[in-house]
Amino acid sequence: MKIFINFGKGFMTMGKTTKMVLFLFLVNLLFSLILAVPMYHSLKSSIGTSEAGNRMVDSFDYIWWEEFRDEAQGLERTFTPAIIGKGAILINLESLIQMRFFSAPPILIGFGLLYIILHTFLAGGILSTFNQDIPRFAVKEFLQGAGSHFLRFLALMLFSWLFLLVIGAFLSSVIMPIIYDISSNSYSEIIPFLLVLALSAITFFLLLFIQMVFDYARIKVVLEDENNVLKAAVKAFGFVFKHPFSTFGLFYMIFFLNTAITVIYILVKEIIPQSDILTVLGAFFLQQLFIFALVWIRCLLYASQWELYRYLK
Amino acid sequence: MFKKYQALSFFLALLFFLTPAASQETFCKQIANYTMDVTLDTEAKMIRATEILSWTNDTGYSTNELWFHLYWNAFQNNMSIFLTEAERRGRSVSGFKKDDWGYCRVESIMVVANPYFQEYDLMPYLEFRYPDVENLFDQTVFSVRLPSALRPGQTILLRIEFESKVPRPISRTGVYKDYYFIAQWFPKIGVFQNGRWNCHQYHSASEYFADYGTYDVRITLPSSFVVGASGEHREKIDNGDGTTTHHFFQHSVHDFAWTASPRFLEYTENFEFASGKRTEITLLLQPEHKRLKDRYLNAVRNAIKYSSLFYGDYPYSTATCVDPAYNSRSGGMEYPTFFTGGAYFITWKGIPRPEGVTIHEFGHGYFYGLVGTNEFENAWMDEGFTSFLDSEIYYTAYGEPLYNRSFFGIPVTFKDVKIPIESSGISGHRQTSNMDVLQRFAWEFLEGESYGANSYSKAELMLRTLKRYMGEDVFARMIKAYSQRNWFKHPQPRDFYAVVSEFAGRDMSWFLDQFVYGSDKLDYAIGKVSSQREKKPEGWFDGEYIKRETETNRYLSEVIVRRLGEVKLPVDILVVFEDGNEARETWDGQYRWKRFIYQQPSRIQKAVVDPEFKLVLDINRTNNSQMRKPNRLALFKWVSNWLAWLQHALEFFTILGG
């Protein structure tokens, strides 16, 4: 019941902060556009005035793409036929869980890192907004809030990475060799497949868990103006373990909402043909709506967790 | 037990070779004939065998020595040529324990008395040879000196006793748990050609070469094992001691390999691939791949049916496909009438697995099996031809496969992204094939990628280009003639040249030489497309001053076609005008560029060089066309898709931060 009450409260808060979501969405879009411009020029330079341009409207010109791929450097290497619909989501999921992002082009790694730090900064603004009696978005106050919490949030981020590093080291130096050994002595590929799948699921669960704990740490920092980030993190762990049903329940409820929206997006996106200007624009609008929804859900998670923390405290 | 079989085999061999009726009707001269009694000791992972070899000198030259391969000695230490070369290519063996190494040791080798020779012990005259690379650690080739010369037409009968230690899986052979894949495992005589022995050391990048003959093999092993091998499975005798002897027989082949595992699921069917033409298909499947049974069998059926149609009716009575065990490293390999596929337990429609590899390896039954090319020296003549065969058959039988990518070990297909046949091999060719030329000994390529890009990709692309250049009908007749005329022979490149030229009606060396002996690339491009209104005449024309004020309704258009690569082939050009009119040109491609000028009532819409995509070897297809008004919607469409992926990535990865 606590879960639904606080989810409802979070939902109500989101009704008052649509402008903030729009602002965060625009930050995401503008940030992404910085890289989309060189990608546009790369594609333009490769396709040029060729007939491949026509073929790429109706379908995917595989022969052109192979030529592009064989010459690709840096960011261009990320352009594959798999970025369509479900592929885009799966690439990111696999990159995160199996830590394949380390093999991404350096420019993308650097850019992603910058965005994570930027988002850490913005998280301060998000929680400051929720910390008002009546949550209301104003750019100046938002940025002031973001600035005032940034260093503590940055420390929390680094602290969370320490956890991730320990987990990653354990998985790669202890668990992976065991899986490798079992795979090397296995009768069939099904065993290693299941082991890797299980390990991926556990890794994802741990990532989500760390995210949830540090969400509460950030909430504690803002709500209680806690300056000791180490203490905030330890208390956050304590809070989650003290109220496991509420914290996990709320988190996974919103996680499943995220998943449901993602699945709906994939299904709708895959039936849009993108063969003329109207459908291409329609698909673009849908994509942006999807990203907007993801940003909204991230804020909803913060808002609901904020309410839950206050409720249980 | 072993001695009993040795004695039995000896008499059987004598019976077999001395009574012509026993040799049945064969497809060709049986030059190298083997009768072997083999025992597999699964505890020690050893093979102990007696080999009765009857070899006929079918050349016009005498020889006073015999040369043999001992392929498995490549795996007896890490200093062999094979493993040295493998290490150089980044594929070194690691973690081999004492029991993991493999070898083949000749225990005795005797001349058996026959009308030409007395009984004679050749063991004192056994000498390891190094025809390619002087390396004393390499014992993959040996020779024996004969007591007297073996003259043209004479046959020698040898009794060889040997034992082979089955290695840990390596290079498509070995044992993994209770799965045995046994290939290149016995002392195998080389090929005597033009007065010399063609018997190369075992190299990491090379395959094999042998003469045709009859293999009559009895394999004894624990009764729980299911066994598959080259040829007909004629008999299965329960020895009553927990072992069973399997008898396999096949004439007119140049190799014999076998597999054994208690886990195999065995499926057999009689398949009519053409009117009145039948063969027995056997599939040995891993239990975890049971749901792939129909896909495997269907692939074998398609391979037999279309290979027969395109290259001549499959002559053998059996075709055995083995689904290799996980970690066995035996997938994707070919032996006469016997081959391995390769599958992953999850596959979907549109993913060419297990079909692609199954068709390819069966296809080697033609190009290497029936057409007995020397894989050491002319790798492209088996790998390239077979790559061409497998893609042609796959696309004929199944259509275009879908682009797929695996996530968390689960393959995902993208239904909107189909892979056209023209893409088969082009990427490898574009990137690395100019490191070498096609016609090169397999171990003399700069690196593995270059070997693959040339022997497989470039040769396949050359054949497809030739097909489109000659025309499908002429090519179809040519390739079938080349295939059938060279069954049970050892053709050289010149033999292929001759058939191509015959069917083309002229010498085609100018075409083939550029690819077989050249490393140049093919790249035609549209250099320029422009259209502008014809100039208004102004000035003195035949003594009369003219200055026309009104615009004409005609356009002066220019197309420049360029040859960016060094390969020169005639090429077609298509120019399409905005009113729908078309102009077609042919250019010999000799000079670097060619300009075409048109005066038309309409502007050019597009120009395309090689519009029918005949020159599939062209390394850059994108520059083959130019639109005067290019469509920019594609850019927006794909950049927006990529943008959405990036936006999601950034948002998703905030899980690591705020």
Interface residues (C-beta under 8 A of the other chain):
Chain A: N28 L29 F31 S32 L33 L35 A36 M39 Y40 L43 K44 S46 I47 G48 T49 S50 E51 A52 G53 N54 R55 M56 V57 S59 F60 Y62 I63 W64 E66 E67 R69 D70 T78 F79 T80 P81 A82 I83 I84 K86 G87 A88 I89 L90 I91 N92 L93 E94 S95 L96 I97 Q98 F101 G112 Y115 I116 I117 H119 T120 F121 L122 A123 G124 F153 M157 S160 W161 L164 S183 S184 N185 S186 Y187 S188 E189 I190 P192 F193 V196 L197 S200 L207 L208 Q211 R218 Q274 D276 I277 V280 A283 F284 Q287 Q288 F290 I291 L294 V295 R298
Chain B: K177 R263 Q286 E288 A325 Y326 N327 Y344 F345 I346 Y403 R405 F407 F408 G409 V412 F414 D416 V417 K418 I419 P420 E422 S423 I426 S427 R430 Q431 V529 K606 V608 I619 N620 R621 T622 N623 N624 S625 Q626 M627 R628 P630 N631 R632 L633 A634 L635 F636 K637 W638 V639 S640 N641 W642 L643 A644 W645 L646 Q647 H648 A649 L650 E651 F652 F653 T654 I655 L656 G657 G658
